[in-house]
Amino acid sequence: MIHTYLGQSINFEIKYKRRTSMSIHIDGTGYVEVHVPKGISDGRVILALEEKWDWIQLKLKEMKDRTLGPTVKTYEHGESFLYLGKEYPIQITQDTEAQQDYARFEEEKLHIVVKQLEDEKVKQALKRFYYQQCKMLVEKSIRSYQSNFKVKPRSIRITDNKTNWGTCDSKQQLTFNWRLGMAPQKVIDYVVVHEMCHMVHLNHDRSFWRLVGKIIPDYEEQENWLALSSWKMTV
């Protein structure tokens, strides 16, 4: 079926289920399904779609952007980068007297100060900022959730891991991907708790996931954010 509202159209399919409430599902390709109890009229389904219209359009745009993949960064004024789950523009300042290149978050912008106006200098300053922020945010999460564990991490490292958001070895040494500095605090908390749970259960067995779910009940939402947004977490 096709429905047009506020000048925008979507294709959707109604699935009748043995359930008591309606829910809207959008898969990775942008396919929209509305799961409804038997006996619900098409009119009520349309009303539910319109009530969630902004959310649906946002999710469809995310799917489209994800399909297109990350754009090449220009490292110019106004280029946006993720920080704590939101996109902020960068503002670049040249200061030949600065002791070193650096970046800081202030007044809803990522301010970058470099001695030389070169893309690589801007990129490295921004990357160092994420390393520093990731370490600070990860350590904050560990302090917040440590009371749930009898064991403590032996060490905490921030690395440029291309395949994992975090790891925990048999010696309780935790390692985290610096790109987590771009994620919302809730997502960082989940990744931290995930790895701290490995201090107790090294494998992803049932006991491991029970412990994760006990500490972070909505962990699937955080996993979903990473699955949908990780392609944007680039410098």
JOWO-V488166 format. One record per helix or strand. SS is the DSSP state (H for helix, E for strand). FROM is the first residue (numbers start at 1). TO is the last residue. If there is no record, write none. Layout:
ss=SS from=FROM to=TO
ss=SS from=FROM to=TO
//
This chain:
ss=E from=2 to=5
ss=E from=8 to=17
ss=E from=23 to=26
ss=E from=32 to=37
ss=H from=42 to=51
ss=H from=53 to=68
ss=E from=80 to=83
ss=E from=86 to=94
ss=E from=102 to=106
ss=E from=109 to=114
ss=H from=119 to=148
ss=E from=155 to=159
ss=E from=166 to=168
ss=E from=173 to=177
ss=H from=178 to=182
ss=H from=185 to=197
ss=H from=206 to=215
ss=H from=219 to=232
//
